[in-house]
Amino acid sequence: MAREIRPLSPDDFDELMRLEEQIFAADGEKVLGPYYVRLCCDFFPDSCFVAIEDGRVVGYVLCFLRGREAYCTTLAVVPELQGSRVAVQLVRTLASAIAHRVDSCWFTVKEENVAARALHAALGAREVEIRHGFYGPGDRRIMSRIDRAGFDRLRGRLERMRLVAPEPSPERAAAGAA
């Protein structure tokens, strides 16, 4: 069972739309619109990633950057692999890709999604507010946020575990430029 995490590509569109139906619609949730998914697939490969296992898409994470803030809008894993390491691998890949580019990252999650809330907390996110009507009437979402200090701690952990390459120190960068 070989698993790969890679940036989204335009060819992922149909599979992501299928997974939206399998993961969210089957659970009575609303699904992402095709325009939104198309934008992610075509224009945001530096902050949107897909997990492939044995040749099939098994999960994805969608995130947008605005200035020095990131907005992680969707994390999805096929039902049979929920609770496995797929979500962690996707979020780790995302954090590695954006940590040096942003000062904060926002997540939204339903209150009853204990697993996602625990994952956000493990990354260093703090729950900062509850938004009412976030995706429409009656919808409540917890907003959580990783700040710059949280990203620095997260990056340090990932570097110590050798899951990401260390960022060059200013001294090493200056020496390399000389």
LOLUMSE-526507 format. One record per atom (N, C-alpha, C, O, CB): x, y, z; residue number from 1; residue in one letter; atom name. Coordinates in steps of 0.001 Angstrom, whole numbers, plus 500000, padded with zeros to 6 digits. Last residue first. Glycine has a CB too. Layout:
xx_yy_zz_seq_type_atom
X_Y_Z_NUM_A_CA
...
//
This chain:
xx_yy_zz_seq_type_atom
527609_534170_499259_178_A_N
528943_534746_499082_178_A_CA
529779_533980_498107_178_A_C
530927_534347_497856_178_A_O
529655_534815_500385_178_A_CB
525344_532749_499636_177_A_N
525283_533807_498625_177_A_CA
526663_534379_498337_177_A_C
526873_535002_497296_177_A_O
524344_534922_499077_177_A_CB
525987_531090_501735_176_G_N
525730_530496_500429_176_G_CA
525718_531520_499314_176_G_C
526045_531201_498171_176_G_O
524424_529763_500448_176_G_CB
526128_532939_503802_175_A_N
527345_532231_503411_175_A_CA
527185_531602_502019_175_A_C
528127_531584_501227_175_A_O
527693_531145_504453_175_A_CB
523441_533679_503991_174_A_N
524444_534684_503624_174_A_CA
525727_534028_503138_174_A_C
526345_534494_502181_174_A_O
524745_535599_504812_174_A_CB
522354_531228_504807_173_A_N
521907_531826_503552_173_A_CA
522910_532868_503072_173_A_C
523204_532938_501879_173_A_O
520516_532462_503720_173_A_CB
523602_530887_507280_172_R_N
523887_529933_506204_172_R_CA
523468_530507_504853_172_R_C
524157_530294_503855_172_R_O
523164_528595_506461_172_R_CB
522505_533112_508650_171_E_N
523956_533000_508497_171_E_CA
524304_532055_507349_171_E_C
525181_532355_506538_171_E_O
524601_532508_509808_171_E_CB
519769_532592_508630_170_P_N
520269_533768_507909_170_P_CA
521785_533695_507681_170_P_C
522289_534153_506656_170_P_O
519919_535047_508682_170_P_CB
519363_529044_508022_169_S_N
519485_530180_508937_169_S_CA
519988_531372_508143_169_S_C
520580_531190_507080_169_S_O
520445_529856_510135_169_S_CB
517056_527334_505962_168_P_N
518406_527844_506168_168_P_CA
518392_529041_507116_168_P_C
517537_529922_507028_168_P_O
519042_528235_504826_168_P_CB
514887_525024_507473_167_E_N
515022_526292_506764_167_E_CA
516431_526801_506996_167_E_C
516949_526709_508109_167_E_O
513954_527338_507237_167_E_CB
515306_521503_507082_166_P_N
515435_522720_507888_166_P_CA
515499_523955_506993_166_P_C
516084_523933_505910_166_P_O
516688_522647_508782_166_P_CB
512783_519587_505441_165_A_N
514164_520074_505472_165_A_CA
514225_521331_506329_165_A_C
513297_522141_506307_165_A_O
514696_520358_504032_165_A_CB
510582_517477_507294_164_V_N
510808_518595_506381_164_V_CA
512270_519008_506512_164_V_C
512903_518807_507548_164_V_O
509839_519803_506690_164_V_CB
510961_515333_508865_163_L_N
509849_515250_507935_163_L_CA
509868_516406_506943_163_L_C
509250_516331_505881_163_L_O
508532_515231_508691_163_L_CB
512688_515029_511018_162_R_N
513219_514930_509650_162_R_CA
512114_514709_508614_162_R_C
512301_514000_507625_162_R_O
514235_513792_509564_162_R_CB
511895_515693_513456_161_M_N
511487_514359_513025_161_M_CA
511974_514058_511610_161_M_C
511716_512984_511067_161_M_O
509967_514222_513094_161_M_CB
512829_518308_513452_160_R_N
513446_517334_514365_160_R_CA
513105_515902_513971_160_R_C
513926_514999_514132_160_R_O
512996_517594_515804_160_R_CB
511018_519441_511581_159_E_N
512449_519363_511274_159_E_CA
513135_518321_512152_159_E_C
513939_517532_511656_159_E_O
513116_520737_511462_159_E_CB
508615_519257_513001_158_L_N
508748_518543_511734_158_L_CA
510209_518410_511320_158_L_C
510604_517382_510769_158_L_O
507959_519258_510641_158_L_CB
509217_520948_515172_157_R_N
508915_519526_515394_157_R_CA
509109_518719_514118_157_R_C
509692_517635_514141_157_R_O
507475_519354_515908_157_R_CB
509593_523392_513788_156_G_N
510671_522817_514582_156_G_CA
510456_521332_514838_156_G_C
511393_520541_514736_156_G_O
510799_523554_515898_156_G_CB
507007_523771_512750_155_R_N
508121_523549_511824_155_R_CA
509302_522925_512570_155_R_C
509949_522021_512042_155_R_O
508549_524882_511148_155_R_CB
505646_524167_515182_154_L_N
505303_523051_514310_154_L_CA
506457_522740_513366_154_L_C
506838_521581_513202_154_L_O
504028_523359_513513_154_L_CB
506842_526545_516098_153_R_N
506925_525323_516902_153_R_CA
506660_524085_516042_153_R_C
507361_523079_516158_153_R_O
505923_525380_518073_153_R_CB
506115_528246_513980_152_D_N
507528_528037_514291_152_D_CA
507715_526770_515115_152_D_C
508642_526000_514863_152_D_O
508099_529248_515044_152_D_CB
503321_528148_514149_151_F_N
503994_527632_512958_151_F_CA
505469_527358_513235_151_F_C
506012_526353_512777_151_F_O
503852_528619_511796_151_F_CB
503035_529422_516650_150_G_N
502595_528039_516474_150_G_CA
503242_527394_515260_150_G_C
503664_526239_515316_150_G_O
501084_527978_516345_150_G_CB
503931_531963_516012_149_A_N
504664_531187_517017_149_A_CA
504294_529711_516905_149_A_C
505156_528844_517051_149_A_O
504364_531714_518446_149_A_CB
501905_532680_514145_148_R_N
503305_532578_513732_148_R_CA
504111_531728_514716_148_R_C
504888_530868_514300_148_R_O
503928_533976_513611_148_R_CB
498988_530601_514912_147_D_N
499681_531875_514700_147_D_CA
501149_531618_514348_147_D_C
501578_530468_514264_147_D_O
499574_532775_515964_147_D_CB
496243_528881_513848_146_I_N
497650_528704_514205_146_I_CA
498313_530047_513925_146_I_C
498208_530572_512816_146_I_O
498342_527508_513389_146_I_CB
492880_528823_514878_145_R_N
493965_529546_514210_145_R_CA
495323_529113_514767_145_R_C
495517_528997_515977_145_R_O
493781_531071_514377_145_R_CB
489402_528113_514271_144_S_N
490642_527955_515027_144_S_CA
491790_528504_514196_144_S_C
491690_528633_512976_144_S_O
490891_526462_515405_144_S_CB
486032_528410_514620_143_M_N
487176_528984_513909_143_M_CA
488394_528776_514799_143_M_C
488411_529214_515949_143_M_O
486956_530521_513571_143_M_CB
483371_526225_514367_142_I_N
484436_526731_515235_142_I_CA
485550_527234_514335_142_I_C
485957_526551_513395_142_I_O
484959_525625_516232_142_I_CB
480204_526901_513005_141_R_N
481568_526422_512810_141_R_CA
482483_527048_513849_141_R_C
482381_528234_514165_141_R_O
482068_526741_511385_141_R_CB
476882_526129_512308_140_R_N
477825_526682_513292_140_R_CA
479192_526068_513036_140_R_C
479316_524854_512871_140_R_O
477352_526403_514768_140_R_CB
474026_526767_510424_139_D_N
475366_526160_510411_139_D_CA
476270_526884_511393_139_D_C
476416_528105_511327_139_D_O
475979_526198_508989_139_D_CB
471634_528145_510333_138_G_N
471747_527001_511222_138_G_CA
473119_526352_511279_138_G_C
473348_525470_512107_138_G_O
470771_525994_510825_138_G_CB
472069_529282_507016_137_P_N
471269_529289_508245_137_P_CA
471422_527992_509035_137_P_C
471350_526895_508483_137_P_O
469799_529514_507911_137_P_CB
475531_528945_505937_136_G_N
474109_529105_505722_136_G_CA
473369_529042_507046_136_G_C
473974_528777_508085_136_G_O
473585_528039_504762_136_G_CB
478058_528585_506776_135_Y_N
477743_528104_505420_135_Y_CA
476252_528189_505129_135_Y_C
475766_527573_504180_135_Y_O
478223_526661_505241_135_Y_CB
477686_530111_509219_134_F_N
478909_530187_508407_134_F_CA
478655_529756_506965_134_F_C
478999_530482_506032_134_F_O
480011_529315_509022_134_F_CB
475830_530568_511254_133_G_N
475434_530783_509870_133_G_CA
476596_530796_508901_133_G_C
476508_531434_507852_133_G_O
474691_532059_509755_133_G_CB
478207_531653_513643_132_H_N
476850_531180_513367_132_H_CA
476502_531490_511917_132_H_C
476843_532559_511409_132_H_O
475817_531836_514335_132_H_CB
481326_530729_514766_131_R_N
480594_531543_513795_131_R_CA
479259_530881_513503_131_R_C
479194_529701_513159_131_R_O
481414_531731_512485_131_R_CB
483190_530964_517642_130_I_N
482175_530172_516950_130_I_CA
481429_531120_516033_130_I_C
480958_532176_516457_130_I_O
481196_529451_517958_130_I_CB
486787_531325_518086_129_E_N
485403_531805_518070_129_E_CA
484490_530772_517428_129_E_C
484943_529839_516765_129_E_O
485300_533144_517320_129_E_CB
489236_530030_518492_128_V_N
489111_531448_518847_128_V_CA
487682_531982_518813_128_V_C
487393_532995_519449_128_V_O
489951_532263_517926_128_V_CB
491257_527380_519319_127_E_N
489896_527736_518947_127_E_CA
489632_529153_519426_127_E_C
489780_529454_520611_127_E_O
488859_526735_519545_127_E_CB
494528_527206_518054_126_R_N
493665_527525_519189_126_R_CA
492289_527890_518657_126_R_C
492165_528616_517671_126_R_O
494259_528687_520047_126_R_CB
496901_524871_516739_125_A_N
495795_525815_516552_125_A_CA
495026_525992_517865_125_A_C
494894_525066_518665_125_A_O
494842_525325_515426_125_A_CB
498870_522980_516800_124_G_N
499134_524226_517501_124_G_CA
498035_525265_517342_124_G_C
498202_526411_517758_124_G_O
500418_524796_517027_124_G_CB
498373_520481_515918_123_L_N
499187_521337_515042_123_L_CA
499550_522659_515715_123_L_C
500437_523373_515248_123_L_O
498443_521612_513734_123_L_CB
496656_519605_517830_122_A_N
497984_518989_517775_122_A_CA
498931_519806_516892_122_A_C
500143_519811_517106_122_A_O
497884_517546_517250_122_A_CB
494376_521089_517103_121_A_N
495063_521384_518367_121_A_CA
496479_520816_518364_121_A_C
497407_521470_518840_121_A_O
494271_520813_519557_121_A_CB
493724_519771_514702_120_H_N
494062_521202_514699_120_H_CA
494839_521579_515955_120_H_C
495835_522299_515886_120_H_O
492787_522059_514591_120_H_CB
493151_517222_515765_119_L_N
494242_517398_514802_119_L_CA
494679_518857_514756_119_L_C
495875_519148_514771_119_L_O
493812_516926_513396_119_L_CB
490926_517810_517338_118_A_N
492142_517298_517976_118_A_CA
493344_517457_517055_118_A_C
494437_517791_517512_118_A_O
491967_515820_518366_118_A_CB
489130_518568_515344_117_R_N
489513_519540_516375_117_R_CA
490790_519105_517076_117_R_C
491645_519936_517378_117_R_O
488381_519717_517401_117_R_CB
488877_516160_513972_116_A_N
489481_517319_513302_116_A_CA
489927_518363_514316_116_A_C
490985_518973_514160_116_A_O
488490_517945_512305_116_A_CB
487645_514594_516005_115_A_N
488920_514186_515413_115_A_CA
489617_515365_514737_115_A_C
490821_515551_514911_115_A_O
488701_513054_514401_115_A_CB
485221_515916_516544_114_V_N
486250_515841_517582_114_V_CA
487612_515486_516991_114_V_C
488631_516021_517430_114_V_O
485858_514813_518644_114_V_CB
482933_517478_515343_113_N_N
484040_516806_514658_113_N_CA
485270_516794_515580_113_N_C
486215_517562_515401_113_N_O
484369_517516_513296_113_N_CB
481022_519016_516594_112_E_N
481013_517579_516862_112_E_CA
482147_516812_516168_112_E_C
482299_515611_516392_112_E_O
479695_517004_516435_112_E_CB
481470_521612_515573_111_E_N
481751_521304_516976_111_E_CA
481853_519812_517240_111_E_C
482691_519385_518034_111_E_O
480683_521896_517856_111_E_CB
483114_521742_512408_110_K_N
481895_521568_513190_110_K_CA
482270_521174_514610_110_K_C
483266_520486_514828_110_K_O
480965_520504_512550_110_K_CB
485605_524151_511558_109_V_N
485220_522778_511860_109_V_CA
483896_522780_512624_109_V_C
483603_523702_513386_109_V_O
486329_522060_512679_109_V_CB
488167_525874_509856_108_T_N
486781_525857_510319_108_T_CA
486397_524407_510525_108_T_C
486810_523534_509762_108_T_O
485810_526570_509303_108_T_CB
491299_527508_510372_107_F_N
490548_526291_510091_107_F_CA
489103_526525_510529_107_F_C
488848_527286_511462_107_F_O
491174_525045_510823_107_F_CB
493986_529602_509336_106_W_N
492650_529456_509903_106_W_CA
492040_528130_509461_106_W_C
492236_527687_508330_106_W_O
491746_530636_509484_106_W_CB
497239_530490_510083_105_C_N
496400_529613_509270_105_C_CA
495096_529397_510021_105_C_C
495102_529049_511202_105_C_O
497114_528248_508963_105_C_CB
499749_533069_509852_104_S_N
498665_532368_510526_104_S_CA
497926_531492_509536_104_S_C
497973_531709_508326_104_S_O
497701_533358_511194_104_S_CB
501782_533945_508325_103_D_N
501897_534215_509758_103_D_CA
500783_533551_510553_103_D_C
500852_533472_511780_103_D_O
501884_535712_510011_103_D_CB
503362_532222_505553_102_V_N
502231_532818_506250_102_V_CA
502561_533067_507718_102_V_C
503489_532480_508274_102_V_O
501001_531921_506131_102_V_CB
505530_530968_504445_101_R_N
504863_531998_503642_101_R_CA
503766_532741_504382_101_R_C
503284_533771_503910_101_R_O
504285_531380_502416_101_R_CB
506496_528862_505846_100_H_N
507423_529979_505636_100_H_CA
506766_531154_504909_100_H_C
507374_532216_504771_100_H_O
508634_529506_504848_100_H_CB
504268_527115_505744_99_A_N
504748_527658_507027_99_A_CA
505670_528862_506853_99_A_C
505616_529794_507655_99_A_O
505479_526577_507805_99_A_CB
503404_525840_503423_98_I_N
503006_527233_503651_98_I_CA
503644_527889_504867_98_I_C
503570_529109_505009_98_I_O
501534_527303_503795_98_I_CB
504431_523249_503259_97_A_N
504401_524085_502060_97_A_CA
504149_525555_502361_97_A_C
504626_526426_501634_97_A_O
503348_523583_501120_97_A_CB
504071_522195_505794_96_S_N
505431_522333_505280_96_S_CA
505478_523295_504093_96_S_C
506432_524056_503935_96_S_O
505984_520965_504871_96_S_CB
501268_522157_505874_95_A_N
502021_523004_506810_95_A_CA
503441_523232_506321_95_A_C
503960_524343_506421_95_A_O
502046_522372_508205_95_A_CB
500747_520228_503829_94_L_N
500272_521601_503725_94_L_CA
501098_522522_504615_94_L_C
501577_523559_504156_94_L_O
498787_521685_504102_94_L_CB
501931_517964_504988_93_T_N
502403_518454_503692_93_T_CA
501996_519907_503498_93_T_C
502801_520727_503056_93_T_O
501849_517586_502546_93_T_CB
500330_517760_507284_92_R_N
501777_517941_507426_92_R_CA
502364_518496_506122_92_R_C
503200_519399_506154_92_R_O
502467_516596_507806_92_R_CB
497860_517250_506118_91_V_N
498053_518501_506849_91_V_CA
499544_518788_507051_91_V_C
499965_519943_506991_91_V_O
497331_518444_508211_91_V_CB
498380_514722_504957_90_L_N
497938_515850_504148_90_L_CA
498219_517178_504850_90_L_C
498749_518110_504247_90_L_O
496447_515724_503835_90_L_CB
499085_513200_507219_89_Q_N
500046_513384_506129_89_Q_CA
499665_514567_505236_89_Q_C
500534_515326_504807_89_Q_O
500142_512107_505290_89_Q_CB
496677_513312_508666_88_V_N
497904_513863_509243_88_V_CA
498931_514133_508150_88_V_C
499577_515180_508153_88_V_O
498487_512904_510298_88_V_CB
494966_511955_506906_87_A_N
494707_513359_507252_87_A_CA
495960_514018_507803_87_A_C
496273_515155_507450_87_A_O
493564_513465_508276_87_A_CB
496242_509364_506883_86_V_N
496070_510161_505660_86_V_CA
495871_511638_505997_86_V_C
496548_512490_505423_86_V_O
494871_509640_504838_86_V_CB
496460_507591_508977_85_R_N
497425_508693_508937_85_R_CA
497229_509603_507719_85_R_C
498003_510544_507546_85_R_O
498840_508138_508936_85_R_CB
493053_506916_509925_84_S_N
494404_506470_509561_84_S_CA
495309_507702_509532_84_S_C
494922_508758_510034_84_S_O
494413_505719_508164_84_S_CB
490670_508098_510296_83_G_N
491309_507565_511488_83_G_CA
492688_506982_511204_83_G_C
493408_506598_512126_83_G_O
490434_506515_512109_83_G_CB
489470_506976_507206_82_Q_N
489375_507969_508271_82_Q_CA
489892_507341_509555_82_Q_C
489586_506188_509860_82_Q_O
487908_508480_508447_82_Q_CB
489396_505060_505282_81_L_N
490725_505447_505771_81_L_CA
490671_506565_506806_81_L_C
491715_507053_507240_81_L_O
491593_505878_504611_81_L_CB
486751_504713_504577_80_E_N
487481_503536_505052_80_E_CA
488889_503854_505563_80_E_C
489512_503011_506208_80_E_O
487574_502524_503944_80_E_CB
485952_507345_503656_79_P_N
485494_506772_504926_79_P_CA
486336_505606_505441_79_P_C
486604_505530_506640_79_P_O
484087_506315_504777_79_P_CB
488602_509463_502478_78_V_N
487573_508461_502211_78_V_CA
487216_507745_503507_78_V_C
488077_507555_504367_78_V_O
488049_507445_501136_78_V_CB
488912_512730_503756_77_V_N
489525_511409_503617_77_V_CA
488398_510407_503400_77_V_C
487360_510484_504057_77_V_O
490396_511031_504880_77_V_CB
489495_516229_503556_76_A_N
488599_515092_503362_76_A_CA
489404_513817_503156_76_A_C
490433_513813_502479_76_A_O
487663_515335_502163_76_A_CB
489338_519475_504428_75_L_N
490194_518300_504592_75_L_CA
489259_517108_504511_75_L_C
488330_516989_505310_75_L_O
491015_518327_505965_75_L_CB
489043_522829_503453_74_T_N
488515_521472_503393_74_T_CA
489629_520454_503596_74_T_C
490709_520560_503016_74_T_O
487810_521229_502056_74_T_CB
490296_525295_504003_73_T_N
488844_525218_503888_73_T_CA
488289_523810_503935_73_T_C
487171_523607_504409_73_T_O
488417_525860_502630_73_T_CB
492530_527173_505481_72_C_N
492360_525759_505166_72_C_CA
490863_525479_505184_72_C_C
490241_525431_506245_72_C_O
493140_524830_506183_72_C_CB
493931_529976_504688_71_Y_N
492591_529543_505044_71_Y_CA
492421_528110_504560_71_Y_C
492196_527867_503375_71_Y_O
491502_530484_504432_71_Y_CB
496630_532023_505760_70_A_N
496137_530860_505025_70_A_CA
494760_530499_505565_70_A_C
494467_530693_506745_70_A_O
497122_529650_505145_70_A_CB
498149_535211_505401_69_E_N
497214_534342_506100_69_E_CA
496772_533214_505175_69_E_C
496568_533413_503977_69_E_O
495994_535143_506605_69_E_CB
499583_537155_504151_68_R_N
500339_536259_505032_68_R_CA
499414_535395_505894_68_R_C
499805_534909_506955_68_R_O
501276_537073_505929_68_R_CB
497622_537229_501325_67_G_N
498683_537916_502042_67_G_CA
499464_536905_502855_67_G_C
499953_535912_502317_67_G_O
498116_539028_502946_67_G_CB
495999_534406_501446_66_R_N
495699_535813_501178_66_R_CA
496694_536604_502008_66_R_C
496613_536641_503236_66_R_O
494186_536195_501532_66_R_CB
495753_531134_500211_65_L_N
496558_532140_500893_65_L_CA
496091_533520_500464_65_L_C
495825_533772_499289_65_L_O
498067_531950_500591_65_L_CB
493793_528227_500802_64_F_N
494075_529437_500037_64_F_CA
494926_530371_500874_64_F_C
494826_530390_502101_64_F_O
492769_530136_499598_64_F_CB
493431_524712_500525_63_C_N
493837_525870_501313_63_C_CA
494143_527028_500370_63_C_C
494684_526833_499282_63_C_O
495070_525538_502204_63_C_CB
492379_521427_500928_62_L_N
492275_522634_500117_62_L_CA
492556_523839_500997_62_L_C
491990_523973_502082_62_L_O
490875_522747_499451_62_L_CB
493310_518082_500749_61_V_N
493242_519265_501597_61_V_CA
493279_520477_500675_61_V_C
494099_520551_499761_61_V_O
494417_519299_502652_61_V_CB
492104_514711_500347_60_Y_N
492613_515981_499831_60_Y_CA
492481_517053_500891_60_Y_C
491661_516957_501805_60_Y_O
491865_516397_498549_60_Y_CB
492133_511145_499590_59_G_N
491927_512315_500424_59_G_CA
492488_513559_499781_59_G_C
493241_513494_498809_59_G_O
492549_512112_501778_59_G_CB
492519_509169_497779_58_V_N
491885_508772_499038_58_V_CA
491674_509959_499984_58_V_C
491099_509797_501060_58_V_O
492729_507709_499729_58_V_CB
492703_508247_494442_57_V_N
492653_509382_495355_57_V_CA
491892_508957_496602_57_V_C
490772_508453_496517_57_V_O
491985_510624_494683_57_V_CB
494695_505378_493564_56_R_N
493404_506079_493667_56_R_CA
493491_507199_494686_56_R_C
494241_507122_495658_56_R_O
492275_505101_494052_56_R_CB
497144_504006_493516_55_G_N
496616_504551_492275_55_G_CA
495278_505257_492365_55_G_C
494759_505702_491342_55_G_O
496500_503485_491314_55_G_CB
497681_503392_496197_54_D_N
497481_502322_495218_54_D_CA
496753_502819_493972_54_D_C
495867_502148_493443_54_D_O
496701_501175_495847_54_D_CB
496642_506548_497025_53_E_N
497051_505256_497573_53_E_CA
496690_504165_496569_53_E_C
495539_504040_496152_53_E_O
496375_504988_498958_53_E_CB
497174_509949_497300_52_I_N
496954_508845_496365_52_I_CA
497461_507571_497036_52_I_C
498578_507533_497551_52_I_O
497682_509097_494981_52_I_CB
495956_513012_498342_51_A_N
496600_511768_498773_51_A_CA
496190_510659_497805_51_A_C
495006_510462_497531_51_A_O
496207_511401_500254_51_A_CB
496598_516362_497339_50_V_N
495793_515155_497227_50_V_CA
496630_513973_497712_50_V_C
497846_513935_497522_50_V_O
495303_514935_495758_50_V_CB
496454_519867_498172_49_F_N
497149_518596_497989_49_F_CA
496174_517428_497987_49_F_C
495083_517499_498552_49_F_O
498195_518400_499080_49_F_CB
497146_523258_497802_48_C_N
496097_522236_497777_48_C_CA
496743_520910_497389_48_C_C
497482_520830_496408_48_C_O
494941_522619_496777_48_C_CB
499120_525113_497443_47_S_N
498490_525050_498763_47_S_CA
497312_524074_498820_47_S_C
496561_524072_499796_47_S_O
498020_526426_499166_47_S_CB
500081_525019_494901_46_D_N
501072_525269_495951_46_D_CA
500463_525218_497350_46_D_C
501191_525272_498341_46_D_O
501730_526619_495731_46_D_CB
497962_524775_493179_45_P_N
498718_523559_493497_45_P_CA
499763_523768_494590_45_P_C
500276_522798_495148_45_P_O
499396_523044_492254_45_P_CB
495740_526502_492389_44_F_N
496312_526524_493732_44_F_CA
497103_525257_494084_44_F_C
496933_524717_495178_44_F_O
495214_526721_494736_44_F_CB
494504_526329_489852_43_F_N
495261_527533_490202_43_F_CA
495952_527513_491557_43_F_C
496699_528444_491858_43_F_O
494363_528686_490161_43_F_CB
493120_523919_489294_42_D_N
493843_524609_488231_42_D_CA
494800_525692_488704_42_D_C
495804_525957_488043_42_D_O
492874_525209_487299_42_D_CB
491972_522973_491682_41_C_N
492744_522071_490825_41_C_CA
493623_522818_489828_41_C_C
494745_522396_489550_41_C_O
491811_521146_490078_41_C_CB
490641_525290_492638_40_C_N
491677_524620_493432_40_C_CA
492575_523775_492542_40_C_C
493800_523851_492637_40_C_O
491042_523744_494524_40_C_CB
488822_525773_490545_39_L_N
489834_526772_490900_39_L_CA
490972_526137_491685_39_L_C
492142_526419_491422_39_L_O
489206_527909_491714_39_L_CB
487268_523413_490725_38_R_N
488059_523681_489514_38_R_CA
489152_524704_489808_38_R_C
490290_524530_489373_38_R_O
487149_524187_488365_38_R_CB
486041_523796_493197_37_V_N
486975_522677_493028_37_V_CA
487847_522903_491799_37_V_C
489044_522614_491830_37_V_O
486210_521335_492904_37_V_CB
484451_526053_492539_36_Y_N
485428_526110_493620_36_Y_CA
486489_525020_493442_36_Y_C
487687_525291_493527_36_Y_O
484728_525961_494984_36_Y_CB
482819_524989_490577_35_Y_N
483668_526140_490264_35_Y_CA
484804_526254_491279_35_Y_C
485954_526516_490926_35_Y_O
482836_527440_490243_35_Y_CB
481384_522915_491816_34_P_N
482388_522582_490809_34_P_CA
483308_523758_490470_34_P_C
484465_523542_490110_34_P_O
481703_522099_489553_34_P_CB
481085_523332_495398_33_G_N
480646_523551_494029_33_G_CA
481751_523250_493035_33_G_C
482931_523323_493377_33_G_O
480167_524974_493853_33_G_CB
481117_520849_497932_32_L_N
481747_521996_497289_32_L_CA
481233_522110_495865_32_L_C
480977_521103_495205_32_L_O
483291_521871_497308_32_L_CB
478023_519834_499505_31_V_N
479284_519567_498829_31_V_CA
479826_520861_498224_31_V_C
479094_521832_498030_31_V_O
479103_518485_497738_31_V_CB
476476_519434_502721_30_K_N
476565_520089_501428_30_K_CA
477933_519773_500829_30_K_C
478884_519481_501553_30_K_O
476342_521633_501556_30_K_CB
475816_516212_504245_29_E_N
476441_517536_504192_29_E_CA
476308_518126_502792_29_E_C
476063_517415_501817_29_E_O
477929_517455_504602_29_E_CB
475001_513594_504441_28_G_N
473988_514631_504566_28_G_CA
474539_516052_504545_28_G_C
473799_517001_504804_28_G_O
473231_514425_505821_28_G_CB
476891_511792_503845_27_D_N
476700_512049_505276_27_D_CA
475690_513180_505513_27_D_C
475540_513664_506635_27_D_O
478044_512400_505935_27_D_CB
477040_511884_501150_26_A_N
476545_510634_501733_26_A_CA
476265_510783_503224_26_A_C
475503_510008_503802_26_A_O
477552_509510_501506_26_A_CB
478283_514361_500838_25_A_N
476862_514218_500502_25_A_CA
476270_512963_501127_25_A_C
475127_512974_501582_25_A_O
476672_514182_498984_25_A_CB
481004_513710_501759_24_F_N
480139_514704_502397_24_F_CA
478653_514490_502101_24_F_C
477845_514443_503029_24_F_O
480543_516086_501951_24_F_CB
482081_511433_500397_23_I_N
482446_511763_501775_23_I_CA
481412_512662_502440_23_I_C
480992_512398_503567_23_I_O
483807_512437_501808_23_I_CB
480922_511190_497833_22_Q_N
481124_510005_498673_22_Q_CA
481318_510379_500140_22_Q_C
480779_509716_501026_22_Q_O
482331_509208_498179_22_Q_CB
480936_513853_496856_21_E_N
479677_513117_496975_21_E_CA
479825_511951_497946_21_E_C
478957_511739_498793_21_E_O
479217_512605_495598_21_E_CB
483683_514336_496947_20_E_N
482765_515238_497649_20_E_CA
481431_514535_497874_20_E_C
480862_514614_498962_20_E_O
482559_516554_496849_20_E_CB
484608_512380_495200_19_L_N
484855_512229_496634_19_L_CA
483970_513163_497463_19_L_C
483557_512806_498566_19_L_O
486327_512496_496943_19_L_CB
483795_513502_492763_18_R_N
483258_512200_493167_18_R_CA
483426_512001_494676_18_R_C
482517_511519_495351_18_R_O
483961_511056_492391_18_R_CB
485374_515802_492790_17_M_N
483919_515951_492792_17_M_CA
483256_514640_493215_17_M_C
482264_514658_493944_17_M_O
483413_516388_491396_17_M_CB
487890_514576_492662_16_L_N
487519_515363_493843_16_L_CA
486012_515569_493912_16_L_C
485434_515512_494998_16_L_O
488233_516721_493829_16_L_CB
487748_513407_490103_15_E_N
487881_512557_491286_15_E_CA
487512_513315_492561_15_E_C
486881_512746_493452_15_E_O
489311_512019_491394_15_E_CB
487603_515643_488431_14_D_N
486506_514668_488462_14_D_CA
486562_513812_489722_14_D_C
485532_513530_490333_14_D_O
486555_513770_487219_14_D_CB
490163_517012_489069_13_F_N
488833_517593_489239_13_F_CA
487727_516545_489388_13_F_C
486991_516564_490375_13_F_O
488521_518483_488070_13_F_CB
492707_516180_488505_12_D_N
492096_515684_489734_12_D_CA
490642_516119_489908_12_D_C
489962_515636_490813_12_D_O
492897_516147_490914_12_D_CB
493784_517471_486322_11_D_N
493252_516128_486111_11_D_CA
492557_515547_487344_11_D_C
491883_514523_487239_11_D_O
494363_515211_485688_11_D_CB
494918_519812_487360_10_P_N
493618_519881_486683_10_P_CA
492976_518505_486481_10_P_C
491750_518392_486471_10_P_O
493779_520564_485338_10_P_CB
496214_518770_490589_9_S_N
496395_519126_489178_9_S_CA
495009_519205_488537_9_S_C
494034_518719_489109_9_S_O
497315_518077_488427_9_S_CB
497614_519241_493878_8_L_N
496490_519023_492963_8_L_CA
496894_519387_491545_8_L_C
497792_520200_491325_8_L_O
495259_519846_493397_8_L_CB
500746_517799_494959_7_P_N
499878_518945_494651_7_P_CA
498728_518542_493729_7_P_C
498854_517628_492914_7_P_O
500695_520074_494003_7_P_CB
500667_514674_496869_6_R_N
501185_515562_495822_6_R_CA
500245_516743_495624_6_R_C
499094_516709_496058_6_R_O
501370_514795_494492_6_R_CB
501566_511887_498596_5_I_N
500884_513174_498748_5_I_CA
501505_514093_497708_5_I_C
502722_514270_497671_5_I_O
501022_513766_500226_5_I_CB
501084_508415_498317_4_E_N
501799_509599_497845_4_E_CA
500939_510819_498137_4_E_C
499723_510788_497946_4_E_O
502132_509497_496318_4_E_CB
501518_505142_499481_3_R_N
500750_506379_499544_3_R_CA
501646_507530_499130_3_R_C
502806_507615_499533_3_R_O
500169_506612_500964_3_R_CB
501203_501730_498813_2_A_N
502039_502921_498686_2_A_CA
501155_504163_498660_2_A_C
500175_504229_497918_2_A_O
502918_502848_497409_2_A_CB
500841_498832_500000_1_M_N
500000_500000_500000_1_M_CA
500888_501235_500000_1_M_C
501280_501727_501058_1_M_O
499042_499996_501209_1_M_CB
//
